[in-house]
Amino acid sequence: MSHVDGQIVLRDRIVSGRVSFDSHIRQIEPTSSTDNLYILPDFIDGHVHGGGGVDTMDGVGAIETLSRFHLTHGTTTILPTTITAPWSDVMDAFQTIEEVSTRGVKDGPHIHGHIWKGPFVSPHKLGAQPPFMIEAPSFPIFWRT
């Protein structure tokens, strides 16, 4: 079993303590530690376009890479996010995210779902989306899926 000593951040205060764990937290006990290490609960990132040099749109290996990258920074749950792209590319990304999410990523965070960006974006509210990729929504596009 491993442990870490530090300042445990609780909802209403910060206390010195030791957290003992293996695959799960097994024990939390107070200490007189003055360690500057902060122990925080896990983080959820609900908008992940990429990480570790890869993008959500780049396939199975990319989803695995960006997942592990985010876990190394304390994010234990992610929602990969597409960018405005041709509808077929967005649908491919959805299928890839579903595939990886269903089997999980070894040494990676939980993939709770995905966030859909474009191609149906207002040209007046683009944010960082590429304007040359936007499409007007149409029923035929949805019926093809």
C-alpha positions as CSV (number, residue, x, y, z in Angstrom):
1,M,0.0,0.0,0.0
2,S,1.2,3.5,-0.8
3,H,0.7,6.7,1.1
4,V,1.1,10.5,0.7
5,D,1.5,13.1,3.4
6,G,0.4,16.7,3.0
7,Q,-2.3,19.3,3.4
8,I,-5.7,17.6,2.7
9,V,-8.1,20.0,1.2
10,L,-11.6,19.4,2.6
11,R,-14.9,21.2,1.8
12,D,-14.6,23.6,4.8
13,R,-10.9,23.5,5.8
14,I,-7.4,22.3,5.1
15,V,-5.8,19.8,7.5
16,S,-2.5,18.0,7.7
17,G,-2.8,14.3,7.1
18,R,-1.7,11.0,5.5
19,V,-3.8,9.3,2.8
20,S,-3.0,5.5,2.4
21,F,-4.2,3.8,-0.8
22,D,-3.8,1.1,-3.3
23,S,-6.4,1.1,-6.1
24,H,-8.7,2.9,-3.6
25,I,-8.2,5.2,-0.6
26,R,-7.9,2.8,2.4
27,Q,-7.2,5.2,5.3
28,I,-7.0,8.9,6.0
29,E,-5.3,9.9,9.3
30,P,-4.3,13.2,10.8
31,T,-0.6,14.0,11.1
32,S,1.5,16.9,12.3
33,S,3.0,17.3,8.8
34,T,3.8,20.7,7.5
35,D,4.4,19.4,4.0
36,N,3.6,21.9,1.3
37,L,2.1,19.2,-0.8
38,Y,-1.7,19.6,-1.3
39,I,-4.0,16.6,-1.6
40,L,-7.1,17.4,-3.5
41,P,-10.1,15.4,-4.7
42,D,-10.1,14.4,-8.4
43,F,-11.0,16.8,-11.2
44,I,-13.6,16.5,-13.9
45,D,-12.9,18.2,-17.3
46,G,-16.1,18.6,-19.2
47,H,-14.5,20.1,-22.3
48,V,-11.4,18.3,-23.7
49,H,-10.3,19.0,-27.3
50,G,-7.0,17.3,-26.8
51,G,-3.8,17.0,-24.7
52,G,-0.4,15.5,-24.9
53,G,0.0,16.7,-28.5
54,V,-3.1,15.0,-29.9
55,D,-6.7,16.0,-30.7
56,T,-10.0,14.3,-30.0
57,M,-10.6,14.1,-33.8
58,D,-7.5,12.0,-34.4
59,G,-8.7,8.5,-33.6
60,V,-8.3,5.8,-31.0
61,G,-4.7,6.3,-30.2
62,A,-5.3,10.0,-29.7
63,I,-8.1,9.5,-27.3
64,E,-6.0,7.1,-25.3
65,T,-3.0,9.5,-25.3
66,L,-5.0,12.6,-24.3
67,S,-6.8,10.6,-21.6
68,R,-3.5,9.5,-20.0
69,F,-2.2,13.1,-20.3
70,H,-5.1,14.5,-18.4
71,L,-4.9,11.9,-15.7
72,T,-1.3,12.8,-15.0
73,H,-2.6,16.3,-14.1
74,G,-5.3,15.0,-11.7
75,T,-8.3,14.8,-14.1
76,T,-10.0,11.5,-13.4
77,T,-13.1,12.1,-15.6
78,I,-13.1,13.7,-19.1
79,L,-15.5,14.5,-21.9
80,P,-13.6,14.6,-25.2
81,T,-14.9,17.4,-27.4
82,T,-15.1,17.6,-31.1
83,I,-14.3,20.6,-33.2
84,T,-16.4,22.0,-36.1
85,A,-15.6,19.6,-39.0
86,P,-17.5,17.8,-41.7
87,W,-20.4,15.8,-40.2
88,S,-18.9,12.5,-41.2
89,D,-15.7,13.3,-39.3
90,V,-17.7,14.3,-36.2
91,M,-19.6,11.0,-36.4
92,D,-16.4,9.1,-36.7
93,A,-15.1,10.9,-33.6
94,F,-18.3,10.0,-31.7
95,Q,-17.8,6.3,-32.6
96,T,-14.2,6.4,-31.6
97,I,-14.9,8.0,-28.3
98,E,-17.7,5.4,-27.6
99,E,-15.3,2.6,-28.5
100,V,-12.6,3.8,-26.2
101,S,-15.0,4.7,-23.4
102,T,-16.7,1.3,-23.5
103,R,-13.4,-0.6,-23.1
104,G,-11.7,2.0,-21.0
105,V,-8.2,3.3,-21.1
106,K,-5.5,1.5,-19.1
107,D,-3.9,4.0,-16.7
108,G,-6.4,6.6,-17.9
109,P,-9.4,8.5,-16.6
110,H,-13.1,7.6,-16.9
111,I,-14.6,8.9,-20.2
112,H,-18.1,10.0,-19.2
113,G,-19.3,10.8,-22.7
114,H,-18.4,13.5,-25.3
115,I,-19.2,17.1,-26.2
116,W,-20.4,17.9,-29.7
117,K,-19.1,21.0,-31.4
118,G,-20.3,21.8,-34.9
119,P,-20.6,21.7,-37.8
120,F,-23.9,23.5,-37.0
121,V,-22.6,26.7,-35.4
122,S,-23.9,30.2,-35.8
123,P,-21.4,32.2,-38.0
124,H,-22.0,35.0,-35.4
125,K,-21.0,32.9,-32.4
126,L,-18.0,30.9,-33.7
127,G,-15.7,31.2,-30.8
128,A,-12.6,29.2,-31.8
129,Q,-14.4,27.1,-34.4
130,P,-13.1,27.4,-38.0
131,P,-15.6,29.4,-40.1
132,F,-14.9,27.4,-43.3
133,M,-16.3,24.2,-41.7
134,I,-19.8,25.4,-40.5
135,E,-22.8,23.9,-42.2
136,A,-26.5,24.8,-42.0
137,P,-28.4,22.0,-40.1
138,S,-30.6,19.8,-42.3
139,F,-32.7,16.8,-41.8
140,P,-31.0,14.8,-44.5
141,I,-27.7,15.0,-42.6
142,F,-29.3,13.6,-39.5
143,W,-31.2,10.9,-41.3
144,R,-27.8,9.6,-42.7
145,T,-26.5,8.9,-39.2
